[in-house]
């Protein structure tokens, strides 16, 4: 973690993250959930992602943030992944 980020306000940290080239271009970024909880707060972050019209998926201690409003399509899904509570379930190609 960059030392500069340790001294940022929560709002500055969020602005820094969404100012990345990938985010600005409607791409995908990922962050450790631990860092999001530490610097901004999980619930506040998820509300901000929703306010921006983006999507977020949680996997293996990471949030994967899709910085656009395009639908997500499920192409391949591990059979065992759907057995766990709280995982995304889709009835068609989009979830």
C-alpha distances in whole Angstrom, upper triangle without the diagonal:
4,6,8,7,8,11,12,15,15,17,15,12,15,16,13,13,17,17,15,18,19,19,21,23,24,22,19,16,14,11,11,13,12,9,12,14,12,12,15,17,18,22,21,19,21,24,22,22,25,26,25,27,24,24,22,22,20,20,19,16,15,16,18,19,22,22,26,29,30,31,30,32,32,33,32,32,32,35,33,30,33,34,31,31,29,29,30,33,35,39,39,37,34,33
4,5,6,7,10,11,14,15,17,14,11,14,15,12,12,16,16,15,17,18,19,21,23,24,22,20,17,16,13,14,16,15,12,14,16,14,13,16,19,20,23,22,20,23,25,23,23,27,27,25,28,25,26,23,24,23,23,22,19,18,19,20,20,23,22,26,29,31,33,31,34,34,35,35,34,35,38,36,33,36,37,34,35,32,32,32,36,38,41,41,39,36,35
4,5,5,7,9,13,14,17,14,12,16,16,14,15,18,18,17,20,22,22,23,26,27,25,24,20,19,16,16,18,16,13,16,17,14,13,16,19,21,24,23,21,24,26,24,25,28,29,27,30,28,28,26,27,26,26,25,22,21,21,23,23,26,25,29,32,34,36,34,37,37,39,38,38,38,41,39,36,39,40,37,37,34,34,35,39,40,44,44,42,39,38
4,5,6,7,11,13,14,11,10,13,14,11,13,16,15,15,19,20,20,21,24,25,24,23,19,19,16,17,19,17,14,15,17,15,12,15,19,21,24,22,20,23,25,22,23,27,27,25,28,26,27,25,27,26,27,26,23,21,22,23,22,25,24,27,30,32,34,34,36,37,39,39,38,39,42,40,37,39,41,38,37,35,35,35,39,40,44,44,41,39,37
4,5,5,9,10,11,9,7,10,11,9,10,14,14,14,17,18,18,19,22,23,22,20,17,16,13,14,15,14,10,12,14,11,9,12,15,17,20,18,16,20,21,19,20,23,23,22,25,23,24,22,23,22,23,23,20,18,18,20,19,22,21,25,27,30,31,30,33,34,36,36,35,36,39,37,34,36,37,34,34,31,31,32,35,37,40,40,38,36,34
4,6,9,10,13,11,9,12,14,12,13,17,17,17,21,22,21,23,26,26,25,23,19,18,15,15,16,13,10,12,13,10,8,12,14,17,20,18,17,21,22,20,22,25,25,24,27,25,26,24,25,23,24,23,20,19,19,21,21,24,24,27,30,32,34,33,36,36,38,38,37,37,40,38,35,37,38,34,34,31,32,33,36,38,42,42,40,38,35
4,7,9,12,10,9,13,14,12,14,17,17,18,22,23,22,23,27,27,27,25,22,21,18,18,19,17,13,14,15,12,10,13,16,19,21,19,18,22,23,21,23,26,25,25,28,27,28,26,27,26,27,27,23,22,22,24,23,26,25,29,31,34,35,35,38,39,40,40,40,40,43,41,38,40,41,37,37,34,34,35,39,41,44,44,43,40,37
4,6,8,6,6,9,10,9,12,14,14,16,19,21,19,20,24,24,24,23,19,19,16,17,17,16,13,13,14,12,8,10,14,17,19,16,16,19,20,18,19,23,22,21,25,23,25,23,25,24,26,26,23,21,20,22,21,24,22,25,28,31,32,32,35,36,38,39,38,39,41,40,36,38,39,36,35,32,33,33,37,38,42,42,40,37,35
4,5,5,6,9,10,10,12,14,15,17,21,22,20,21,24,24,24,23,20,20,17,18,18,17,13,13,13,11,8,9,12,15,17,14,14,18,18,16,18,21,20,20,23,22,24,22,25,24,26,26,23,21,20,22,21,23,22,25,27,30,32,32,35,36,38,39,38,39,41,40,36,38,39,36,34,31,32,32,36,38,41,41,40,36,34
4,6,5,6,9,10,11,12,14,16,20,20,18,19,23,22,22,21,18,17,15,15,15,14,11,10,10,9,6,5,9,12,13,10,10,14,14,12,14,17,17,17,20,19,20,19,21,21,23,24,20,19,17,19,18,20,19,22,24,27,28,28,32,33,35,36,35,36,38,37,33,34,36,32,31,28,28,29,32,34,37,38,36,33,30
4,5,5,6,9,10,11,12,15,18,19,16,17,21,20,21,20,18,18,16,17,17,17,14,12,13,13,9,8,11,14,14,11,10,14,14,11,13,16,15,15,18,18,20,19,22,22,25,26,22,20,18,20,17,20,18,20,22,25,27,28,31,33,35,36,35,37,39,38,34,35,37,34,32,29,29,29,33,34,37,37,36,32,30
4,5,5,6,9,10,10,13,16,18,15,16,20,20,20,20,17,17,16,17,18,18,14,13,15,14,10,10,14,16,17,14,13,16,17,14,15,18,17,16,20,19,21,20,23,23,25,26,23,21,19,20,18,20,18,21,23,26,28,29,32,33,36,37,36,37,40,39,35,37,38,35,34,31,31,31,34,36,39,39,37,34,32
4,5,5,6,9,10,11,15,16,14,15,19,19,19,17,14,14,12,14,14,14,10,9,12,11,7,8,11,14,15,13,11,15,15,13,14,17,17,16,19,18,19,18,20,20,22,22,19,17,16,17,15,18,16,20,22,25,27,26,30,31,33,34,33,34,37,36,32,33,35,32,31,28,28,28,32,33,37,36,35,31,29
4,5,5,6,8,10,14,14,11,13,16,16,16,15,12,13,11,14,13,14,11,9,12,12,9,7,11,12,13,11,8,12,12,9,10,14,13,12,15,14,16,15,18,18,20,21,19,16,14,15,13,15,13,16,19,21,23,23,27,28,30,31,31,32,35,34,30,31,33,30,29,26,26,26,29,30,33,33,31,28,26
4,5,5,6,9,12,13,11,11,15,15,16,16,13,15,14,17,17,18,15,13,16,15,12,11,14,16,17,14,12,15,15,11,12,15,14,12,16,15,17,17,20,21,23,24,22,19,17,17,14,16,13,16,19,22,24,24,28,30,32,33,33,34,37,37,33,34,36,34,33,29,29,28,31,32,35,35,33,29,28
4,6,5,7,10,12,10,11,14,15,15,15,12,13,12,15,16,17,13,13,16,15,12,12,15,17,19,16,13,16,17,14,14,18,17,15,18,17,18,18,20,21,23,23,21,18,16,16,14,16,14,17,20,23,25,25,28,30,31,32,32,34,37,36,33,34,36,34,33,30,29,29,32,33,36,36,33,30,29
4,5,6,9,10,8,10,13,13,12,11,9,10,9,12,13,15,12,10,14,14,11,11,14,15,17,14,11,14,15,12,12,15,15,13,16,14,15,14,16,17,19,20,18,14,13,13,11,13,11,14,18,20,22,21,25,26,28,29,29,30,33,32,29,30,33,30,30,26,26,25,28,29,33,32,30,27,25
4,5,8,8,5,7,10,10,10,10,9,11,11,15,16,18,15,13,16,17,14,13,16,16,17,15,12,13,14,11,10,13,13,10,13,11,13,13,16,18,20,22,20,16,14,13,10,11,8,11,15,17,19,20,23,25,27,28,28,30,33,33,29,30,33,31,30,27,26,25,28,28,31,30,28,25,24
4,6,8,6,6,10,11,12,12,11,13,14,17,19,20,17,16,19,19,16,16,19,19,21,18,15,17,18,14,14,17,16,13,16,14,17,17,20,21,23,24,22,19,17,16,13,14,11,14,17,19,22,22,26,28,29,31,31,33,36,36,32,34,36,34,34,30,29,28,31,31,34,33,31,28,27
4,5,5,6,9,10,10,10,9,11,12,16,18,19,16,16,19,20,17,17,20,20,22,20,16,18,19,16,15,18,18,15,17,15,17,16,19,20,21,22,21,17,16,14,12,13,11,14,17,19,22,21,24,26,27,28,29,31,34,34,31,32,35,33,33,30,28,27,30,30,34,32,29,27,26
4,5,5,6,9,8,10,10,13,15,18,21,22,20,19,23,23,21,20,23,23,25,23,19,21,22,19,17,20,20,16,18,16,17,18,20,22,23,24,23,19,18,15,13,13,11,13,17,18,21,21,23,25,26,28,29,31,34,35,31,33,36,34,34,31,29,28,31,31,33,32,29,26,26
4,6,5,6,5,6,7,10,13,17,19,21,19,18,22,22,20,20,22,21,23,21,18,19,20,17,15,18,18,15,16,13,14,15,17,18,19,21,20,17,15,12,10,10,8,10,14,15,18,17,20,22,22,24,25,27,31,31,28,29,32,31,31,28,26,24,27,27,30,28,25,23,23
4,5,5,5,6,7,10,12,16,17,20,18,16,20,21,18,17,19,19,20,18,15,16,17,14,12,14,15,11,13,10,12,13,15,17,19,21,20,16,14,11,9,8,5,8,12,14,16,16,19,22,23,25,25,28,31,31,28,29,32,30,30,26,25,23,26,26,29,27,25,22,22
4,6,7,10,10,14,16,20,21,23,21,19,23,23,21,20,22,22,23,20,17,18,19,15,14,16,16,12,14,12,15,16,19,21,23,25,24,20,17,15,12,11,8,9,13,15,18,19,22,24,25,27,29,31,34,34,31,32,35,33,33,30,28,26,29,28,31,30,27,24,24
4,6,9,11,15,17,21,23,25,23,21,25,26,24,23,25,24,25,23,20,20,21,18,16,18,18,14,14,13,15,16,19,21,23,25,25,21,18,15,13,11,8,9,12,13,16,17,20,22,23,25,27,30,33,34,30,31,35,33,33,30,28,26,28,27,30,28,25,22,23
4,7,9,13,16,20,21,24,22,20,23,25,23,21,23,22,22,21,18,17,18,16,13,15,15,11,11,9,11,13,16,19,20,23,23,19,16,13,10,7,5,5,9,9,13,13,16,19,20,23,24,27,30,31,27,28,31,30,30,27,25,22,25,24,26,24,21,19,19
4,7,10,14,17,19,22,20,19,22,24,22,21,23,21,22,21,18,17,19,17,14,16,17,14,13,10,11,12,14,17,18,20,20,16,14,11,8,6,5,7,10,11,13,13,15,17,18,20,22,24,27,28,25,26,29,28,28,25,23,21,23,23,25,24,20,18,19
4,7,10,14,15,18,17,16,19,21,20,19,20,18,20,19,16,15,18,16,12,15,17,14,13,10,10,10,11,13,14,16,16,13,10,7,6,5,6,8,12,12,13,12,14,16,17,18,19,21,25,25,22,23,26,25,25,22,20,18,21,21,24,23,20,18,17
4,7,11,12,15,14,13,16,18,16,16,17,16,18,18,14,14,17,15,12,15,17,14,15,11,11,10,11,12,13,15,14,10,8,6,5,7,7,11,14,15,16,15,17,18,20,20,21,22,26,25,22,24,26,25,25,22,20,19,22,23,26,25,23,20,19
4,7,9,12,11,10,14,15,15,15,16,14,17,17,13,13,16,15,13,16,18,16,16,13,12,9,9,10,10,11,10,7,5,4,6,9,10,14,16,17,18,16,18,18,20,20,20,21,24,23,20,22,24,22,22,20,18,18,21,22,26,25,23,21,19
4,6,8,7,7,10,12,11,12,13,12,15,15,11,13,16,15,13,16,18,17,18,15,14,11,11,10,11,11,9,6,5,7,8,12,13,16,19,20,21,19,21,21,23,23,22,23,26,24,21,23,25,22,22,20,19,19,23,24,28,28,26,23,21
4,5,5,7,9,10,11,12,12,11,15,15,12,13,17,16,15,18,20,20,21,17,16,12,12,10,10,9,6,4,6,9,11,15,16,20,22,23,23,21,23,23,24,23,22,22,25,23,20,22,24,21,21,19,18,19,23,25,29,29,27,25,23
4,5,5,6,8,10,10,9,8,11,13,10,11,15,15,14,16,19,19,20,17,15,11,11,8,9,9,6,5,6,10,11,15,17,20,21,23,23,21,23,23,25,24,22,22,25,23,19,21,22,19,19,16,16,18,21,24,27,28,27,24,22
4,6,5,6,9,10,9,9,13,14,12,14,17,17,17,19,21,21,23,20,19,15,15,12,12,11,7,8,10,13,15,19,20,23,25,26,26,24,27,26,28,27,25,25,27,25,22,24,25,21,21,19,19,21,25,27,31,32,31,28,25
4,5,5,6,8,9,9,13,13,11,13,16,16,15,19,20,20,22,19,18,15,15,13,14,14,10,9,10,13,14,18,18,22,24,26,26,25,27,27,29,29,27,27,30,28,25,26,28,24,24,21,22,23,27,29,33,33,32,29,26
4,5,5,5,6,6,10,9,7,10,12,12,12,15,17,17,18,16,15,13,14,12,14,14,11,9,9,12,12,16,16,19,21,23,24,22,25,25,28,28,26,27,29,27,24,25,27,23,22,20,20,21,25,27,30,31,30,27,24
4,6,6,4,5,8,9,8,11,13,13,14,16,18,19,20,18,18,15,15,13,15,15,11,11,11,14,15,19,19,22,24,26,26,25,27,27,30,29,28,28,30,28,24,26,26,23,22,19,20,22,25,28,31,32,31,28,25
4,6,6,8,12,12,11,14,16,16,17,19,20,21,23,21,21,18,18,16,18,17,13,13,14,17,17,21,21,25,26,29,29,28,30,30,33,32,31,31,33,31,27,29,30,26,25,23,24,25,29,31,35,36,35,32,29
4,6,9,12,11,10,13,15,14,15,18,19,19,21,20,20,17,19,17,19,19,15,14,14,17,16,20,19,23,25,27,28,27,30,31,33,33,32,32,34,33,29,31,32,28,27,24,25,26,30,32,35,36,35,31,29
4,7,9,7,6,10,11,10,12,15,15,16,18,17,17,15,17,16,19,19,16,15,13,16,15,18,18,21,22,25,26,25,29,29,32,32,31,31,34,32,28,29,31,27,26,23,24,24,28,30,33,34,33,29,27
4,6,5,6,9,10,11,12,14,15,17,18,17,17,15,16,15,17,18,15,14,13,16,15,19,19,21,22,25,25,25,28,28,31,31,29,30,32,30,26,27,28,25,23,20,21,22,26,28,31,32,31,28,25
4,6,5,6,9,10,11,12,14,15,17,15,14,12,13,12,14,15,12,12,10,13,13,16,17,20,20,23,23,22,25,25,28,28,26,26,28,26,23,23,24,21,19,16,17,18,22,24,28,29,28,25,22
4,5,5,6,9,10,11,12,14,15,15,14,12,14,13,17,18,15,15,13,15,14,17,18,20,20,22,22,22,25,25,28,29,27,28,29,27,24,24,25,22,19,16,18,18,22,24,27,28,28,24,21
4,6,5,6,9,10,10,12,14,14,14,13,16,15,19,20,17,16,14,16,14,17,17,19,19,22,22,22,26,27,30,30,29,30,32,30,27,27,28,25,23,20,21,21,24,26,29,30,29,26,23
4,5,5,6,9,10,11,13,11,12,10,13,13,16,18,15,13,10,12,11,14,13,16,17,19,20,20,23,24,27,28,26,28,30,28,25,25,27,24,22,19,19,19,23,24,27,28,27,24,21
4,5,5,6,9,10,11,10,9,8,10,11,15,17,15,13,10,12,10,12,13,15,15,17,17,17,20,21,24,25,24,25,27,26,22,22,24,21,19,16,16,16,19,21,24,25,24,20,18
4,5,5,6,9,10,10,11,11,14,15,18,21,19,17,14,15,13,14,14,15,15,18,18,19,22,23,27,28,27,28,30,29,25,25,27,24,22,18,19,18,21,22,25,26,25,22,19
4,5,5,6,9,9,11,11,14,16,19,21,19,17,13,14,11,13,12,13,14,17,18,19,22,24,27,28,27,29,31,31,27,27,29,26,25,21,21,20,23,24,27,27,26,22,20
4,5,5,6,5,7,7,11,13,16,19,17,15,11,11,8,9,8,10,10,14,14,15,19,20,23,25,24,26,28,28,24,24,27,24,23,19,19,17,20,21,24,24,23,19,17
4,5,5,6,7,9,12,14,18,21,20,17,14,13,11,11,10,11,10,13,13,14,18,20,23,25,24,26,28,28,24,24,26,24,22,18,18,17,19,20,22,22,21,18,16
4,5,8,10,12,16,18,21,24,23,20,16,16,13,13,12,12,11,15,16,17,21,23,26,28,28,30,32,32,28,28,30,28,26,22,22,20,23,23,26,25,25,21,19
4,6,9,11,15,18,21,24,22,19,16,15,11,11,8,8,9,12,14,16,20,22,25,27,27,29,32,32,28,28,31,28,27,23,23,21,23,23,26,25,24,20,19
4,7,10,14,17,20,23,22,19,16,14,11,9,8,7,6,9,11,13,16,19,22,24,24,27,29,30,26,25,28,27,25,21,21,18,20,20,22,21,20,16,15
4,7,10,14,17,20,19,16,12,11,7,6,5,5,5,8,10,11,14,17,19,21,21,24,26,27,23,23,26,24,23,20,18,16,19,18,21,20,19,15,14
4,7,10,13,17,16,14,10,8,6,5,7,7,7,9,8,8,12,14,17,18,18,20,23,23,19,19,22,20,20,16,15,12,15,15,18,18,16,13,11
4,7,10,13,13,10,6,5,4,6,9,10,11,12,11,10,13,14,17,18,17,19,21,21,17,17,20,18,17,14,13,11,15,15,19,19,17,14,12
4,7,10,10,8,6,5,7,8,12,13,14,14,13,10,12,12,15,15,14,15,18,17,13,14,17,15,14,11,9,9,12,14,17,18,16,14,11
4,7,7,6,5,6,9,12,15,17,17,18,16,14,15,15,17,16,14,15,17,16,12,14,16,13,13,10,9,10,13,16,19,20,19,17,14
4,6,5,7,8,11,14,17,19,20,20,18,15,16,15,16,15,13,13,15,14,10,13,14,12,13,11,9,11,14,16,20,21,20,18,15
4,6,8,10,14,17,20,22,23,23,22,19,20,18,19,17,15,14,17,14,12,15,16,13,14,13,12,14,17,20,23,24,23,22,19
4,7,10,13,16,19,22,23,24,23,20,22,20,22,20,18,18,20,18,15,17,18,15,16,14,14,16,19,22,25,26,25,23,21
4,6,9,13,15,18,20,20,20,17,19,19,20,19,18,18,21,19,16,18,20,17,17,15,14,15,19,21,25,25,23,21,19
4,6,10,12,15,16,17,17,15,17,17,19,19,18,19,21,20,16,18,20,17,17,15,13,14,17,19,23,23,21,19,17
4,7,9,12,14,14,14,12,14,15,16,17,16,18,21,20,17,18,21,19,19,16,14,14,17,18,22,21,19,17,15
4,6,9,11,12,13,11,14,16,18,19,18,20,23,23,19,20,23,21,21,18,16,15,18,19,22,21,19,16,15
4,6,8,8,10,9,12,14,16,18,18,21,24,24,20,21,24,23,23,19,17,15,18,18,21,20,17,14,14
4,7,9,11,12,15,17,19,21,22,24,27,28,24,25,28,26,26,22,21,19,21,21,24,23,20,17,17
4,6,9,10,14,17,19,21,22,25,28,29,25,25,29,27,27,23,21,19,21,20,22,21,18,15,15
4,6,9,12,16,18,21,22,25,27,28,25,24,28,27,26,22,21,18,19,18,20,18,16,13,13
4,7,9,13,15,18,19,23,25,27,23,23,26,26,25,22,20,17,18,16,18,16,13,11,12
4,6,10,12,16,16,20,22,24,20,20,23,23,23,20,17,14,14,12,14,12,10,7,8
4,7,9,12,13,16,18,20,17,17,20,20,20,17,14,11,12,10,13,11,8,6,6
4,6,9,11,14,16,18,16,15,19,20,20,18,15,11,11,9,11,8,5,4,6
4,6,7,11,13,15,13,12,16,17,18,16,13,10,9,8,10,8,5,6,7
4,7,10,13,15,14,14,17,19,20,19,15,13,12,11,12,10,7,9,10
4,7,9,12,11,11,15,16,19,18,14,13,12,11,13,12,10,11,12
4,6,9,7,8,11,13,15,15,11,10,10,10,12,12,11,12,11
4,5,5,7,10,11,14,15,11,12,12,13,15,15,14,16,15
4,6,6,7,10,13,15,12,12,11,13,14,15,15,17,16
4,5,5,7,11,13,10,12,12,14,16,18,18,19,17
4,5,6,9,10,7,9,10,12,15,16,16,16,14
4,6,8,9,6,7,7,10,12,14,15,15,13
4,7,9,8,10,10,13,15,17,18,18,16
4,6,6,9,10,14,16,19,20,19,16
4,6,9,10,14,16,19,20,19,16
4,7,9,12,15,18,19,17,13
4,6,10,13,15,16,14,11
4,7,10,12,12,10,7
4,7,9,11,10,7
4,5,7,6,5
4,7,8,7
4,6,7
4,7
4
